[in-house]
Amino acid sequence: MLTALIIVFVLAYAAIALEHPIKINKSASALVGAGLLWTIYAFSSGDHGRIGHELEDSVGITARIIFFLMAAMTIVEVIDAHDGFEIITSQIRTRKLTTLLWIISWVTFFLSAVLDNLTTTIVMVSLIKKLLDKPEDRLWFASMIVIAANAGGAWSPIGDVTTTMLWIGGQITALGIVEALFLASAVNIIVPLFIVSHLMRGRSFETRKDIDVEPSSTPSFERNVMFFLGLGILILVPVFKQVTHLPPFMGILFGLGILWLVGELLHREKDDGAKQRLTVAHALTRIDLSSIVFFVGILLAVATLEHSKILTALANTLDQVIGRQEIIVILLGLLSAIVDNVPLVAASMGMYDLKQYPADSFLWEFIAYCAGTGGSILIIGSAAGVAAMGLEKIQFIWYMRKIGWLALLGYLAGAAVYIMQFRLLS
């Protein structure tokens, strides 16, 4: 049985990693893999009651993450429908290229901690398409946005799907991850920022002339209300969990309900055609359901490896062969530049026991950093990178030659900072 489970999982994982060459959506591969794994697991075990109980537990854990992600995605879509992000982007006034690079990078860093790194990348890359005239400059900026978005998502419980998984699973706490990873994540972006700034020093830029920027059709009052309310809800979800001790998905669903109610009141006087695109109901149709289905499939697939004790055996083998925990996690982060970090983190959650490694221990915090930022090393290593690749037509080889080594330097520097910080404070 164990051999069959491993073979099926490896094949499903390979199909996910090779999504683009084989032209099969990774969500389909994840669902087929999950179905086959649970079927093999059920047939090989005579205790159907135990299998059913384990599946119910796995579905419950998966549902917590899915409900959270769906609500968060919907809130971001509502803000975007009201042109809320223009509140941030309209404040940029500089004409110095290096100053603009620092502003864009740090806005991305902090914005991705509140939203998520994929959405933030799309917003910021769309902004630089309006600001910068030279294609080469836009390539550099888009690449730095990818690094900043992944670094910003790593230190926030809601900034990256893998960090959210660890938070909902109880491996990290909201305040603990912010305190532990903020400095390391900041170093992760500062190192490449200094180098790229040196390359661009003394240069100015002109705003693109070939793009007509249409004024927002949303009244400023409505735009401000929905932007600050949506942002406030996302920020206050960790506070809600701390105060009520309810799981995060309950807090964000509650917040989505409040946003929905306020939106209905704001637009109640408009005709159906005018308000339709501004509603939460419309936003629900715009969220990336394919990604949601992928998370369901991969989390259920990894759950079979956890219940069958394969992941525990893998953890013991890594400890015996490599020995040093920090080396294992750094390699995990490097691997996330090649394959999707969601199943990597899901597997690590099953490999190590919370009783042995309690919340906010070195292992979980370092996994959050490495899995969150390691994907920046290659353009295909993160959802943010793939989005930027599509928006700015970044070539894989160009990114690897020009940006990959910068992202690697930032990754290793941040990892060193976290390890030193942990040893000093612990």
N, C-alpha and C positions, 0 to 999 in steps of 0.2 A: 504493500500500500504506500509506504513512505516514498519509495522510488517513483511510483506512478504520480504521486502528488508533486514531487520535485520536478519531474519532466514536464508535466502540464503547466506548472507555474512558470518555469523557465521559457517554455514556448510562448505562453501568453505575454510574458514580460518582453520577450524579443519582438513580438508583434507590436506591442505598445511603443517600444523604442524605435522601431523601424516603420512607424506609421506612414511617413511621407514616401519612402521608397516603394513600399508594398501597396500604398494607396488603399489602406483599410483603416477606417476611423478607430482610434484607440479605445473609444467607448465600447464598440462592438467586441474588440479583443478582450477587454476587461470583463464584460458580462459573460461571454462564452467561457473564459477562464474560470470565473467564479462558479458558474453552473457546473462545469466539469469537475472542479475540485470538490465541491460539496457532494456531488453525485458519487464520486469515487470514495470519499470519506464515509458517506452513509452506507454504501454497499459493503465496505470493508469492516464495518463495526456492527456487532449484533445488538448493541444497546441503542435502539431508536429513540427511546425517551431522553437519553443523555444528549444525543445528536440534536434533537429538537430543541432542547433547553439551551444548548450552546449556540444554535442558530438564532434563537430569540434574543439572547444576550448580544450577539454580534449585530443583529438588526437594530437593537436599541442604541448601541454605541454609534453605529453608522448614522442612524436617524438624527442624533444630536448634532452631528457635524453638518449633515445635509440641510436641516432646518436653519441652522445658523448661516450657512453660505447662501442659501436662497434668499433669506431676509436681507442680508448685507448687500448682495448683488442688486436686489430690488431698490433698496434705499439709494444706492449710487446711481441707478438708472433714473430715479425720480429727480435727484439733484441735477443730473445732466439734462433731462428733459426741460427743466426750468432754466437752463443756461447758467447754473450756479457756479460753475468753475471759472466763468469770466470774472467773478469777483477777485480771484487770485491773479489770473493772467493779465488783467487790465492794469495792474499796478506796476508792470515792468516798463521802465523809462530809459535805461542806460543804452549807450551806443558802443561801449567797449566790449569786445568779444570775451575777454577773460572775466570781466565783471558779470556779464550775462551768463557765462558758463557756471560760475559759482552760485548765482541766484537760482538758475534752473535746477542745478544739482541739489541744492539744499531745500528748495521748495519740494522737489521730488522726494527727497529723503524723509521729510516730515509728513508730507501728504500721504505717502504710501503706508506710513505707520497707522494712519487713521482710516484710509480707504483700504485698498489692497494694491500690491505692486503691479498687477496687470492693468487695472483701470487707470492708475496714476500714469503708467507708461503711455497709454493711449492718449490721455489728456495732454501730457507734456510734449509728446512727439508731434501731436496735432498743432500745438502752440508754436514749436520751432519751425514747422513748415510755413507758418505765416510770417515768422520773424526773419528768417535767414534766407538770403538770396543764393549763396553758393552751395551746391550739392555736397561738396567735400566737408564743409563746415557742419552741415546738417547730419552727415554720417557720424562725425565725432561727437556732436551733441546727443544724438539719439543713443549712441553707445554708452555715453556717460549717464544718460537717463536710466538705462538698463541696470548699470552697476548701482546707482543711487537708489533706484526703486527696490532692488533686491536687498540692499543693505538696510534700507528703512523698514522694510517688511519684517526683517529678522528680529528686531528688538521690541516689537509690539505683538500682543496676543491676537490682534485682529489684522495684522499687516500682511501676513502670508498664510496660505492655506495650511502649510506644514506646522507653523507655529500655532495656528488655531487648533489643529488636531492635538498637539501636545497640551495645550491649555485645557481644552474640553476633556481630554483624557486624564487630566489630573497630574501630568508629569511636570508642569510648570504652573506658576501663579502669575497673575497679570503684573503686579508690582515687582515681583521677583525677576521676571524676564526683562523688564525695563531697566531696573537697576543693574542687572548682570551684563546685558549686551549692548547698552547704549554706546558706551565708550568704544567697544570693539567694532561695532557697526559704523560708528563715525570714522574711525581710523580706516576702515575698509574703503570708504569713499574718499577720504582726505588724501591718501597716498596717490591714487591715480589722478586726482584733481590737481595736485601740485605739479605733476609731470606734464599733463596736458596743458595746464595754464602756462607753463614755461614755453611750450611749443607755440602757443598762440599770443604771447605777450606783445603788446604794442599795436595790436590790430583792432580795427573798428569794423562795424558792419552796417549795411543798409537793409531796411525792411523790404521784403519782396514786393514788386510792383504788379506782378501778374495775378495776384489773388485779390478778389473783391471781398472785403470783410463786411458781411451783412450785420447790421445792428440787431441786438437781441429783440425778439418779438415778445418776450416775457417782461411785464412791468417790474421795475426794480424792487418794489415792496415784496411781490410774490417771490422773486428770485432770491432775495435776502432771507425771507422767512424759511423757505424750503432748504436753502443751503445751510444756514446755521442750525436749523432744527435737525436736519439729517446728520450733519457732522456731530452735533451734540449728542444725538442718540447713540451713534457709533462709539464716541468717546466714553459715554456713561455706562455702557454695557458691563465693563469690568467692575465699576462701582456698584451696579445693581447686583451682580453676583456676590460681591463682598458683603453687602448689606443684608440681602435676603437669603443667601446661601442656596439660591435656585440656580440651575444650570444656565450657562450663557445663552443657549437658544431661546429660553423663555424670556430673557431680558430683551433680546433683539426682536423677537416676535411682538412683544409688548410695544416696543418702540416703533416698529413698522405700523402697528395699529394706530398709534398716536399720529404718525406722519400721514397715514391714510385719512384719518378723521380731519386733520387740519387742512389737507389738500381738498377734501370734499367741501369744507366750509369756505375756503378761499375761492373756489371755482363754481360755487352753487348758482351764481347768477348767469353764468355763461351758457351758451347753447351747446348741445352735445358734440357738435363737430369741432368747436373751438377748444373744449376742455378734454377731449378724448385722449390726445397724446400726452397730457399732463398728469393723468391719473395713475394710481398705483396698479390698477388692473391692467393698464396698457404696459407699464413697466415690467410686470410679470411675464408678458409675452416676449420681452426683449432680452431677458437674462439668458445666459449660455447654458441651456438645459443639457446639451451634449456633455459639457464638463461635469455637471452634476451627476449625470448617469455614470460617467467614468469613475468618479469618486465612489459611488455606490459599488460598482463592480470590483474595483481594486481593493477597497476596504474589506469586502466580503471574501475576496480571494485570499488576502493575507490572513484573514481570521482562521481559515482552515489550517494554515501552516502553524498558527499559534496554538490551536486546540490539539493538533497532532504532535506537539512538542518539537517540531522540526526547527523552529526559530530558537528555542532554548538550546538545542544541541549546537546550532550554528554559533550562538553567542559563546558557548563554552569552547568551541574549536578556535574561534578568533582570539579568545583570551589566552589559550594555550600556545597558539602559533605566534601571535604578535605580542601579546602580553600588555603593552602599554595602551591604556584606554584612549589617551589623546591622539595617538597615531591612528587607531582604528577609526575614530570619528573624523579626523582630517581626511583619511582615505574615502570615507563615506561621502564627505562634501565634494571631493574631487570627482567621485563617481557620479554625483548629481549633475555634473556638467555634461554628462553623456546620456544618462537615462533620467526619467522623470523622478523628481524628489518626493512626490506623494507616496508611491509604494515603498521607497527607501525608508522614509520616516515611519510609515505604517508597519513595516517589517521590524524596525528598531524598537517600536513600542511593544511588539510581541516578543522580541528577543530578551528584553531585560525586565525584571520584576520590580514593581513599585515598592515592594517590601524591602528589597535589597538596595534599590536606588530610589529613595523618596523624592517627592516634589522639590524642584529647585536644586537638585544635586548637580554636580559638575557634569555628569553624563548628559542629562536632558538639556541643560542650558547650552552646552557645547554642540549638541546635535542640532538645536534650533539655529545656532549661528552658522554652522558649516553647511547644513542642508539648505538654509535660506540664501546664503551668499555664494556658495560654490558654483551654482548654476550660471553665474555671470562670466565664468571663464570661457565658455563657448556660447555663441549666439543662440544655439538650439537648446541650451541647458536650462532654460526657464521660460515660463509663459510670457514674462515681460520681454525676453529676448526675441521670442518667436513673433510677438506682436510688433515690436520695433522693426524686425526683419521684413515683415510684410508691408508696414507703413512707409518705410524709407528705402526699401529694396537693398538692404545691407547684404553684401555677399559674405558667405561663410568664411572663405579664405581671407578676405580683407579684414574681417573682425578678428580672426585668429592671429594674423600677423601684426595688426596695429593695436588691438585692444586686449587680446587674450592674456598677454604677459602683464599688462597693467592690472587687469582684474585679479590675476594670480598673486601679484605683489600685495595688493590690497587685502586679498583673502588671507594670505599667510601672516601679514602684519596684524590684522585684526585678531586672528587666532592666537598669535603670540601675546597680544595685549590682554586677551581674555584669560589665558593661562596664568600670566603674571599677576593679573588682578585677583584671580581666584586664590592663588597661593598666598598673596599678601593679606587678603581680607579674611581668609579662612584659618 
